[in-house]
Amino acid sequence: MVLVEGIGKRYRLGGPARMDIRKGLAHNLRALAQRGGEHFWALRDVDLELRQGEALGIIGRNGAGKSTLLKILSRITNPTEGKFEIHGRVSSLLEVGTGFHPELSGRENIFLNGTILGMRRSEVKRKFDEIVDFSGVELFIDNPVKHYSSGQKVRLAFAVAAHLEPEVLIIDEVLAVGDLEFQRKCLGKMQDVTSSGRTILFVSHNMSAINSLCRRCILLEHGAKTMEGETADVVHTYVHGNDQEASGVVDLSGSPVTGDGAARLLQLRWVDPQGNTLPRAKVTDAVGLEVSYEVLREGVRPQPVVFIHDSEGDHIFTSFPGIDVAVGRTVGRHVATLRLPANLFNEDTYFASLWLATWLPHKVHQVHENVINISVMDDLASPTRSPSHYRIRGALRPLFPWDIGVRQGTGDHLGS
């Protein structure tokens, strides 16, 4: 069980007060007073109650306070105000390498994590083979963790967190570093965890994963809980709350370089066939997603991978230029545009997540989830519009060709 009452976290902005013994007491008191007034509430007055065996989704934009809440519940940082109670052992996966000692091997870190959770060595040993098999890092299990890739660290960290039987499992967006197959594997394991009576708090920008795992969800905005309820309702409010802010372009050039630092996204734009920015479109419009990115390191060949989700968070399709396409092979800036035909989308809001990835060998350099959206409106002139004006169901509404004919005789041939 998890009980949170009035949790808040306040951070001080700027650096430490500049003290100077040569300028006297009055100067230093003024410096301290000015420093005391520069505060920022990352989280404020958050309440929630989570019962045993329940999975709670926590969603919101970057900077909403999601990770701060999980760090407080994981006892990594103390709240400024409020209190919380957690009954049972807690295992957290908040960032790559959480809980690992870089100089120790994967094997040693498994036993170290078990000890931290209060498990006997015999208990960890009984789970050891299952952990290693799930993680897929058996070839490197006796190598120091500092030599693992970010994906290997996440695989092992999740395997440890999920298999050492904590009563409460806290997972942040770190799973996005893994490949899609491993993400599906993790989602299945988390469903097993809840069905066995253990509790999960799950932060993700992947609305499909939130919908699949969590029956209940909370929405954080600017550090405050603005909605709590059935996951489908909360997700709908979250994704449609961004519609009015859609401008058709997202500038990422000022964002810090994340991932392995080999490449980064600079800008995303929805465009028409002439290259004009599109904040919204009709179902009859051909649209493109223009991806500007920068290669920062020699020896990698990143290209954009686009994941399109609908307003319910369901994954609709994935697209990338192709393994043999020569894009992003040199250090510097590149532009690639995904072209989508007219009469493809239904009436809805669609969200794009982006990877920059090298395929051979496979490496994900940067991930941005639900980073840009486009609202697609119906068109009275659309050939895919229902003649009876009923809404056509489905995530997509493509215009497919039909062969129309009249059956002749008793054969199966259709003639015109």
C-alpha positions in Angstrom: 0.0 0.0 0.0 1.1 3.5 -0.8 -0.4 6.6 0.9 0.7 10.1 -0.1 -0.7 13.2 1.8 0.1 16.8 0.7 3.5 16.0 -0.7 5.5 19.0 -2.0 9.0 19.6 -3.1 10.6 23.0 -3.4 14.0 23.7 -5.0 16.1 26.8 -4.7 16.9 28.5 -8.0 20.4 29.7 -8.9 23.7 29.0 -7.2 24.7 29.4 -3.6 24.7 32.9 -2.0 27.9 34.8 -2.6 29.4 35.4 0.8 32.3 37.7 1.2 33.8 38.3 4.7 35.5 41.4 3.5 32.1 43.2 2.8 30.8 42.8 6.3 27.7 41.3 8.0 25.1 43.6 6.3 26.2 42.5 2.8 26.1 38.8 3.7 22.7 39.0 5.3 21.3 40.7 2.2 22.8 37.9 0.0 21.2 35.3 2.2 17.8 37.0 2.1 17.9 37.3 -1.7 18.9 33.7 -2.0 16.0 32.6 0.3 13.5 34.2 -2.1 14.5 32.3 -5.2 12.4 29.1 -5.0 10.6 26.8 -7.4 7.9 24.3 -6.5 8.5 21.1 -8.6 5.6 19.4 -6.8 2.9 20.9 -4.6 0.1 19.4 -2.5 -0.2 16.0 -4.1 -2.4 13.3 -2.6 -2.8 9.7 -3.7 -3.6 6.3 -2.4 -2.5 3.1 -4.0 -3.8 -0.3 -2.9 -1.9 -3.6 -3.0 -1.8 -5.2 -6.4 -2.8 -2.0 -8.2 -0.9 -0.3 -11.1 -1.1 3.5 -11.1 -0.1 5.4 -14.2 1.5 8.9 -13.8 1.4 11.1 -16.9 2.1 14.7 -17.8 4.4 16.9 -19.8 8.2 17.2 -19.2 8.7 19.2 -16.0 5.3 18.3 -14.6 6.8 16.8 -11.5 6.5 13.1 -12.4 10.1 12.1 -11.7 10.3 14.3 -8.6 7.3 12.4 -7.1 9.0 9.0 -7.8 12.3 10.2 -6.3 10.5 11.2 -3.1 8.7 7.8 -2.9 12.0 6.0 -3.6 13.5 8.0 -0.7 16.2 9.5 -3.0 15.1 13.0 -2.0 13.1 14.3 0.9 9.8 16.2 0.5 9.7 19.8 1.6 6.2 19.3 2.9 3.7 16.5 3.4 4.2 12.9 4.2 3.9 9.4 2.7 3.7 5.8 3.8 4.8 2.7 1.9 4.2 -0.7 3.3 6.6 -3.3 2.0 9.9 -3.5 0.2 10.4 -0.9 -2.6 12.4 -1.4 -5.8 13.0 1.6 -8.1 14.1 2.0 -11.7 14.4 5.7 -12.3 17.3 6.2 -14.6 20.0 4.1 -16.4 22.2 2.3 -13.9 20.0 3.0 -10.9 21.3 1.1 -7.9 24.3 -0.3 -9.7 27.9 0.0 -8.6 29.9 0.7 -11.8 33.0 -1.1 -10.7 31.2 -4.3 -9.7 30.1 -7.0 -12.2 26.6 -7.6 -13.2 26.6 -10.8 -11.1 27.8 -8.8 -8.0 25.3 -6.1 -8.6 22.4 -8.6 -8.6 23.5 -9.8 -5.1 24.1 -6.3 -3.9 20.6 -5.2 -4.9 19.1 -8.2 -3.2 20.9 -7.3 0.0 19.6 -3.8 -0.2 16.1 -5.2 -0.5 16.7 -7.3 2.6 16.9 -10.6 0.9 19.1 -13.5 1.9 21.8 -14.7 -0.4 20.0 -18.0 -0.9 16.9 -16.1 -2.1 18.8 -14.1 -4.6 20.6 -17.2 -5.8 17.3 -19.0 -6.4 16.3 -16.1 -8.7 19.7 -15.5 -10.3 19.3 -17.6 -13.5 15.8 -16.2 -14.2 17.1 -12.6 -13.8 20.0 -13.2 -16.2 17.9 -15.0 -18.7 15.3 -12.2 -18.8 18.0 -9.5 -19.1 19.8 -11.1 -22.0 23.2 -10.1 -20.8 24.5 -13.5 -19.8 27.6 -13.1 -22.0 28.6 -10.0 -20.0 27.4 -10.9 -16.5 30.9 -11.1 -15.0 32.0 -7.8 -16.7 32.0 -4.5 -14.7 28.7 -2.7 -15.2 30.6 0.5 -16.2 31.4 -1.2 -19.5 27.7 -2.0 -20.2 25.8 0.0 -22.8 22.8 2.0 -21.6 20.5 -0.7 -23.1 22.3 -3.5 -21.2 22.1 -1.5 -18.0 18.4 -1.0 -18.3 17.8 -4.7 -19.2 19.7 -5.9 -16.2 18.2 -3.2 -13.9 14.6 -4.0 -14.8 15.2 -7.8 -14.5 16.6 -7.3 -11.0 13.8 -4.9 -10.0 11.0 -7.1 -11.3 12.4 -10.5 -10.2 13.6 -9.8 -6.6 9.9 -9.7 -5.5 9.5 -6.2 -4.0 6.1 -5.3 -2.8 6.2 -2.0 -4.6 7.8 -1.4 -8.0 8.5 2.1 -9.1 9.3 2.6 -12.8 10.2 5.8 -14.7 10.5 6.4 -18.4 13.9 4.7 -18.5 12.4 1.7 -20.3 12.3 3.8 -23.5 16.0 3.2 -23.8 15.4 -0.4 -24.6 14.3 -1.8 -28.0 10.6 -2.4 -28.8 10.8 -6.2 -28.1 12.3 -5.6 -24.7 9.7 -2.9 -23.9 6.9 -5.4 -24.7 8.7 -8.0 -22.6 8.8 -5.6 -19.6 5.2 -4.6 -20.0 4.2 -8.3 -19.8 6.4 -8.8 -16.8 4.8 -5.8 -15.0 1.3 -7.3 -15.7 2.5 -10.5 -14.1 3.8 -8.5 -11.1 0.4 -6.8 -10.5 -1.5 -10.1 -10.9 0.7 -11.6 -8.2 -0.5 -8.9 -5.7 2.4 -6.4 -6.0 2.0 -2.7 -6.6 3.4 -0.6 -9.4 3.8 3.2 -10.0 4.5 3.7 -13.6 5.6 7.0 -15.3 5.6 6.9 -19.1 5.0 9.1 -22.2 3.8 6.0 -24.0 0.1 6.2 -23.7 -0.4 2.7 -25.1 1.7 1.2 -22.3 -0.2 3.2 -19.7 -3.5 2.1 -21.1 -2.4 -1.5 -21.2 -1.0 -1.7 -17.7 -2.9 0.7 -15.5 -6.6 0.9 -14.7 -6.1 4.1 -12.8 -4.0 7.1 -13.7 -3.2 10.6 -12.4 -2.3 13.7 -14.5 0.4 16.1 -13.2 0.6 19.7 -14.5 3.2 22.2 -13.2 3.7 20.1 -10.1 0.0 19.7 -9.2 -2.3 16.8 -9.6 -5.0 18.0 -11.9 -6.9 14.8 -12.6 -7.3 11.3 -11.3 -9.5 8.5 -12.5 -10.0 5.8 -15.1 -6.9 5.6 -17.3 -8.8 6.1 -20.6 -10.4 9.3 -19.3 -7.2 10.8 -17.9 -5.3 9.9 -21.1 -8.0 11.5 -23.3 -7.8 14.7 -21.2 -4.0 14.8 -21.4 -3.7 14.3 -25.1 -6.5 16.6 -26.1 -5.4 19.2 -23.7 -2.4 19.7 -26.0 -4.5 20.3 -29.1 -4.8 24.1 -28.7 -1.1 24.4 -28.3 -0.2 22.7 -31.6 1.7 25.0 -33.9 3.0 22.4 -36.3 6.6 22.9 -35.3 8.8 22.0 -32.3 12.2 23.5 -31.7 14.5 21.1 -29.8 17.8 22.9 -30.6 18.0 24.4 -27.1 17.4 21.1 -25.3 20.4 19.4 -23.7 22.0 16.5 -25.6 20.7 13.3 -24.1 21.3 9.6 -24.8 24.8 8.6 -25.8 25.6 12.1 -27.3 26.2 10.8 -30.8 23.3 12.6 -32.4 20.4 14.9 -31.4 17.1 16.2 -32.8 17.0 19.9 -33.7 13.5 20.5 -35.0 10.3 18.8 -36.1 7.7 20.2 -38.5 4.5 19.0 -40.0 4.5 20.3 -43.6 2.4 20.3 -46.7 3.8 19.1 -50.1 5.2 22.6 -50.7 7.1 22.7 -47.4 4.8 25.1 -45.6 4.2 24.4 -41.8 0.9 22.7 -41.0 -0.5 23.2 -37.5 -3.5 21.0 -38.6 -4.7 19.2 -41.6 -7.8 17.7 -43.3 -8.2 13.9 -43.9 -7.8 14.7 -47.7 -4.4 16.4 -47.2 -1.0 14.9 -47.9 1.3 15.8 -45.0 4.9 15.3 -44.2 6.9 15.2 -41.0 10.2 17.0 -41.5 12.9 15.9 -39.1 16.0 18.1 -38.6 18.8 16.5 -36.7 22.5 16.7 -36.1 25.2 14.0 -36.1 27.8 14.8 -33.5 30.2 11.9 -33.6 32.0 10.1 -36.4 31.4 6.4 -36.9 27.6 6.4 -36.4 24.9 6.4 -39.1 21.7 7.6 -37.3 18.4 8.0 -39.0 15.0 9.1 -37.7 12.5 6.5 -36.7 8.9 7.8 -36.4 6.2 6.2 -34.2 2.7 7.4 -34.8 0.0 7.1 -32.0 -3.6 8.1 -32.0 -5.4 10.1 -29.3 -6.0 6.9 -27.2 -2.3 6.2 -27.1 -2.5 3.2 -29.5 0.5 2.7 -31.7 -0.6 3.0 -35.3 2.6 2.5 -37.3 6.3 2.9 -37.4 8.3 4.4 -40.3 12.0 5.0 -41.1 14.0 5.7 -44.3 15.4 2.2 -44.6 18.5 0.3 -43.5 20.3 0.9 -46.9 19.3 4.6 -47.3 22.4 6.8 -47.0 21.1 9.4 -44.4 23.0 10.9 -41.5 26.3 9.3 -42.4 28.5 12.4 -41.8 29.0 14.7 -38.9 26.8 17.8 -39.3 23.1 18.7 -39.9 20.6 16.6 -41.8 17.0 16.8 -42.8 14.7 13.9 -43.6 11.0 14.1 -44.3 8.4 11.3 -43.9 5.8 11.7 -46.6 2.2 10.5 -45.8 -0.4 10.3 -48.6 -3.8 12.0 -48.6 -6.8 10.0 -47.4 -4.7 8.1 -44.8 -5.7 9.5 -41.4 -9.1 9.5 -39.7 -10.5 12.5 -37.9 -8.3 12.6 -34.7 -5.2 14.0 -33.1 -2.1 12.0 -33.9 1.1 12.1 -31.9 4.7 11.4 -33.1 7.5 9.9 -31.1 11.0 10.0 -32.5 14.1 8.0 -32.2 17.5 8.7 -33.7 18.9 5.2 -34.3 21.7 3.4 -36.0 20.6 0.0 -37.3 23.7 -2.0 -37.9 24.9 -2.4 -35.2 21.6 -1.4 -33.5 21.9 1.6 -31.3 19.3 4.1 -30.1 21.0 7.5 -29.7 18.1 9.7 -28.6 14.4 9.3 -27.8 11.6 11.9 -27.7 8.2 10.5 -26.8 5.0 12.3 -28.0 7.0 15.3 -28.9 4.7 16.7 -31.7 1.1 16.3 -32.7 -1.2 17.2 -35.5 -5.0 17.5 -35.5 -6.7 16.0 -38.5 -10.2 17.3 -39.3 -12.8 15.7 -41.5 -13.5 17.0 -45.0 -17.0 17.2 -46.5 -15.5 16.4 -49.9 -13.6 13.3 -48.6 -14.2 10.1 -50.7 -13.8 8.2 -47.4 -16.5 10.1 -45.6 -19.6 8.1 -44.6 -22.6 8.9 -46.8 -24.8 8.7 -43.7 -22.5 11.0 -41.8 -21.7 8.4 -39.2 -18.2 8.5 -37.8 -16.0 6.0 -39.5 -14.3 3.8 -36.8 -10.6 3.0 -36.9 -7.3 4.7 -36.2 -6.8 5.2 -40.0 -9.2 5.9 -42.9 -7.3 5.0 -46.0 -8.7 5.2 -49.5 -8.1 1.7 -51.0 -8.9 0.7 -54.6 -11.8 -1.7 -55.1 -12.5 -3.9 -58.1 -16.2 -3.8 -58.7 -17.8 -6.4 -61.0 -20.9 -8.6 -61.7 -20.7 -12.3 -61.1 -21.2 -14.2 -64.3 -22.7 -17.7 -64.4 -21.7 -20.1 -61.7 -18.0 -19.5 -61.9 -15.9 -17.3 -59.6 -14.8 -14.8 -62.3 -15.9 -11.2 -61.8 -16.3 -9.2 -65.0 -17.1 -5.6 -65.5 
